[in-house]
């Protein structure tokens, strides 16, 4: 029997568009990334820029989720 798969959180969804690479196959490092829940987007020219953006957006999402609601 297959293991049940937990759904992934929709606020962690991103769209990734990669720029066509004219160099070695598999060397694409440029493109655009958009966070679906917030609409934040950026163009990146390296894998490090991409991951920095993803980390920052997800960190903000986590901080927002941990804030106590008003009146508590």
Legacy VTK file of the C-alpha trace (Angstrom):
# vtk DataFile Version 3.0
C-alpha trace
ASCII
DATASET POLYDATA
POINTS 72 float
0.000 0.000 0.000
1.433 3.433 -0.935
2.318 5.833 1.847
0.017 8.822 2.152
1.590 12.031 0.949
0.987 15.154 2.964
-0.041 18.182 0.912
2.530 20.899 0.434
1.644 24.326 1.852
0.331 26.621 -0.888
2.077 29.636 0.662
5.376 27.939 -0.175
4.647 27.778 -3.937
6.890 29.527 -6.457
6.966 29.821 -10.240
10.405 29.547 -11.774
11.241 30.711 -15.297
14.715 29.945 -16.600
16.526 31.933 -19.252
17.743 29.987 -22.257
21.386 29.055 -21.850
23.746 29.324 -24.794
26.629 27.787 -22.864
27.144 24.282 -21.591
23.994 22.177 -21.111
22.737 22.370 -17.540
24.438 25.691 -16.774
21.351 27.915 -16.757
21.625 30.141 -13.702
19.469 33.104 -14.728
15.751 33.647 -14.786
12.795 34.935 -12.831
11.102 33.609 -9.696
7.699 34.587 -8.309
6.124 33.718 -4.971
2.514 32.848 -5.765
0.941 33.818 -2.438
2.443 37.322 -2.252
3.149 38.107 -5.897
6.726 39.097 -5.014
9.044 38.459 -7.916
12.628 39.041 -8.925
15.038 38.321 -11.719
18.167 36.439 -10.722
21.491 35.806 -12.394
22.841 33.115 -10.083
21.621 30.163 -8.074
22.671 32.029 -4.918
20.386 34.992 -5.765
17.515 32.586 -6.418
17.943 30.761 -3.096
18.421 34.029 -1.178
15.060 35.243 -2.509
13.292 31.976 -1.661
14.819 31.918 1.844
13.840 35.546 2.512
10.242 35.090 1.329
9.759 31.884 3.313
11.326 33.462 6.408
8.831 36.333 6.192
5.973 33.838 5.785
7.142 31.966 8.883
7.478 35.177 10.935
3.984 36.259 9.834
2.506 32.902 10.811
4.124 33.054 14.276
2.812 36.540 15.154
0.078 36.481 17.756
-3.249 37.742 16.513
-4.550 40.992 17.951
-6.620 40.655 21.107
-4.777 37.631 22.470
LINES 1 73
72 0 1 2 3 4 5 6 7 8 9 10 11 12 13 14 15 16 17 18 19 20 21 22 23 24 25 26 27 28 29 30 31 32 33 34 35 36 37 38 39 40 41 42 43 44 45 46 47 48 49 50 51 52 53 54 55 56 57 58 59 60 61 62 63 64 65 66 67 68 69 70 71
